[in-house]
Amino acid sequence: MDKIAIAKAIEGTLEQRGCFLVEVSLNAYNDIEIIIEKADGAVDWDDCAAVDRTVHEAFNQDDEDYSLTVSSAGLDRPFKVLPQYLKALGTLVEVKFRDGKKKVAKLEAAGEDSITIDDEAFPMAEVFSVKPHIDFK
């Protein structure tokens, strides 16, 4: 069992539920963590349960001896895949740059190679992380 096999196994379930894969992590102890996001709206318990069932159907837990956690990306985690950026278009994001600077601005455009905030494009090579901006006011 590896990350690619797990991702392939859940592909259909994610598509049926309007979700996409953010990350699959698998450590030496066979602890599997699957992070998913919904293309439109929020991930709910049923989405996570469907992915959990699919993994258990595809991989026998007695043979593989794994633990499994399925969750949503969460507001506090940086974006990892392009669909997360695209979902956040038009919203405020917190950008951390590789030079240590931070900026909160509206995400205007996103692609594989760059993001645009405040009418200025920044190459992804200059960006350390981008995550939703949470305003507690």
C-alpha positions, 0 to 999 in steps of 0.5 A: 500500500502506498500513497499513489494506490490510496489516491487512485482507490478514492478517486471515484468516491471523491468525484462522486461527492464533489470533492478533491484530494489535497493530500495523502500522508503515510508514515512508517507505522502505516498511519494514513491521513487523507485530507480532502476539500469540497469544490463547492461548499464545505466537507461534511461528515458524510464525505469523510465517511464515504472516503473511509469506507472506500479505503477500507473496501480497497485495503484489508485492514487486517492484512495491511495493519493501518490506521486511517484518518480522513478530514477536511483541509481546515481553515488554518492549513496552507493551500497545497493544491491548485483547486484550493487556490481556485476555490479561494478566488475573490476571498482574503488570504494570508500570504507568507513570502520566502523573504519573511514578509506577510500580506493579507489581500484578496486572491485575484488569480491563481495558476500553477506558476503564480498568484495575483493579489492587489493587482500584482502577480507573484511567482510561486517560487517567491511564495512560502504559503497561502492560507485563508485569512481568518478575521476574528472581528 
